Amino acid sequence: MSAPFGSSLSGRVALVTGAARGIGEAIARELHQNGAKVAVTDVDEHGAQAVAASLDASGDSTMGFALDVRKKEDFESALERVTRQWSTLDIVVNNAGYAKRTPTDQIAPDEFDEIIAINLRSVFFSCQVFSTHMKEKGHGRIINITSLASHNGGTVASPHYSAAKGGATTLTRYFARQLAGTGVTVNAVSPGPVASAKERLKNMLEDIKRQVPVGRIADTSEIAAAVSLLASDRAGYIVGATIDVNGGLYMR
Ligand SMILES: NC(=O)c1ccc[n+]([C@@H]2O[C@H](COP(=O)([O-])OP(=O)(O)OC[C@H]3O[C@@H](n4cnc5c(N)ncnc54)[C@H](O)[C@@H]3O)[C@@H](O)[C@H]2O)c1
């Protein structure tokens, strides 16, 4: 897919979390295709390395390594690793996420905390760690992948997941405001149902498809295209925004 608005990410360095498959993989692919060097990261180290190698077998313009978004120290070591190799880090996409569809009356405290750690606390520490570097450089793009569930309260999603994504939207606006004027922008992309979802969700997606005005489920590349726009140099005046990519399922 070509870069939106003729933007090129040539010379830029990006890091994507949860990029071993699904939407994260499509984002890594899109940013790389648009000219960025890309660090492909995931808690699944082999998956991250495989995606990185599939983008560039030589390894000159990609790297793949383990980054568990539950751990602040993993963000710190990732920053160290990427800047040691490529001198800078311009674009961070906080994509890693985990949804568990436990009936509300059966959600235990440990599970609630785990969902918050992966989907919300991760966004805070990523923004905290990476924005410090970006501020020093005077340029940066942080893009958080939230969810339609954060706006409608969650129809098929569980309450802890929906609440975590709502919190990620709030953090997007918090950091956007804090960093405005530094050259660093923070925005979100909020997908509706996407075809990346695991096999066990296939039947559910068929039901949802009938409700989507566009009449189909999104392809992962369509989420990546919105990320690519926000990542571009041309997007410097888009601050604290959320781009809804939901086929008209929810308009606001
Ligand atoms: N698929 C959808 O319909 C949909 C809809 C709305 C929002 N989203 C959001 O989009 C993002 C990507 O979703 P997807 O459908 O590609 O999911 P997916 O389950 O296919 O992929 C998620 C990736 O995140 C990784 N991951 C999980 N826990 C991690 C951790 N602790 N640290 C690092 N990586 C971890 C997984 O290994 C996996 O590679 C998520 O934030 C999700 O909440 C997805």
The ligand as a MOL file (V3000), in Angstrom:
LIG
                    3D

  0  0  0     0  0            999 V3000
M  V30 BEGIN CTAB
M  V30 COUNTS 44 48 0 0 0
M  V30 BEGIN ATOM
M  V30 1 N -8.8550 -7.6780 16.1240 0
M  V30 2 C -9.8190 -6.8330 16.4220 0
M  V30 3 O -10.9790 -7.0100 16.0100 0
M  V30 4 C -9.5140 -5.6050 17.2490 0
M  V30 5 C -10.5330 -4.6540 17.4400 0
M  V30 6 C -10.2630 -3.5170 18.2010 0
M  V30 7 C -9.0050 -3.3420 18.7610 0
M  V30 8 N -8.0370 -4.2650 18.5730 0 CHG=1
M  V30 9 C -6.7330 -4.0180 19.1870 0
M  V30 10 O -5.7300 -4.0890 18.1910 0
M  V30 11 C -4.5180 -4.5670 18.7670 0
M  V30 12 C -4.0210 -5.7800 17.9870 0
M  V30 13 O -5.0520 -6.7570 17.9740 0
M  V30 14 P -4.9580 -8.1140 17.1290 0
M  V30 15 O -6.3390 -8.4680 16.7420 0
M  V30 16 O -3.9080 -8.0220 16.0930 0 CHG=-1
M  V30 17 O -4.5170 -9.1160 18.3090 0
M  V30 18 P -3.7280 -10.5050 18.2370 0
M  V30 19 O -4.1410 -11.2590 19.4450 0
M  V30 20 O -3.8820 -11.1550 16.9080 0
M  V30 21 O -2.2180 -10.0300 18.3920 0
M  V30 22 C -1.7870 -9.4180 19.5690 0
M  V30 23 C -0.2810 -9.5290 19.6590 0
M  V30 24 O 0.0790 -8.9510 20.9250 0
M  V30 25 C 1.0110 -9.8110 21.5340 0
M  V30 26 N 1.0070 -9.6590 22.9930 0
M  V30 27 C 0.1100 -10.1500 23.8880 0
M  V30 28 N 0.5010 -9.8610 25.1390 0
M  V30 29 C 1.6580 -9.1660 25.0350 0
M  V30 30 C 2.5580 -8.5920 25.9650 0
M  V30 31 N 2.3490 -8.6900 27.2810 0
M  V30 32 N 3.6500 -7.9320 25.4970 0
M  V30 33 C 3.8810 -7.8500 24.1700 0
M  V30 34 N 3.0870 -8.3720 23.2400 0
M  V30 35 C 1.9810 -9.0350 23.6650 0
M  V30 36 C 0.6070 -11.2290 21.1100 0
M  V30 37 O 1.6930 -12.1490 21.2530 0
M  V30 38 C 0.1920 -10.9880 19.6590 0
M  V30 39 O 1.2790 -11.1420 18.7630 0
M  V30 40 C -4.8290 -4.8650 20.2180 0
M  V30 41 O -4.4760 -3.7710 21.0270 0
M  V30 42 C -6.3330 -5.0490 20.2210 0
M  V30 43 O -6.8940 -4.7870 21.4850 0
M  V30 44 C -8.2690 -5.3900 17.8390 0
M  V30 END ATOM
M  V30 BEGIN BOND
M  V30 1 1 1 2
M  V30 2 2 2 3
M  V30 3 1 2 4
M  V30 4 1 4 5
M  V30 5 2 4 44
M  V30 6 2 5 6
M  V30 7 1 6 7
M  V30 8 2 7 8
M  V30 9 1 8 9
M  V30 10 1 8 44
M  V30 11 1 9 10
M  V30 12 1 9 42
M  V30 13 1 10 11
M  V30 14 1 11 12
M  V30 15 1 11 40
M  V30 16 1 12 13
M  V30 17 1 13 14
M  V30 18 2 14 15
M  V30 19 1 14 16
M  V30 20 1 14 17
M  V30 21 1 17 18
M  V30 22 2 18 19
M  V30 23 1 18 20
M  V30 24 1 18 21
M  V30 25 1 21 22
M  V30 26 1 22 23
M  V30 27 1 23 24
M  V30 28 1 23 38
M  V30 29 1 24 25
M  V30 30 1 25 26
M  V30 31 1 25 36
M  V30 32 1 26 27
M  V30 33 1 26 35
M  V30 34 2 27 28
M  V30 35 1 28 29
M  V30 36 1 29 30
M  V30 37 2 29 35
M  V30 38 1 30 31
M  V30 39 2 30 32
M  V30 40 1 32 33
M  V30 41 2 33 34
M  V30 42 1 34 35
M  V30 43 1 36 37
M  V30 44 1 36 38
M  V30 45 1 38 39
M  V30 46 1 40 41
M  V30 47 1 40 42
M  V30 48 1 42 43
M  V30 END BOND
M  V30 END CTAB
M  END
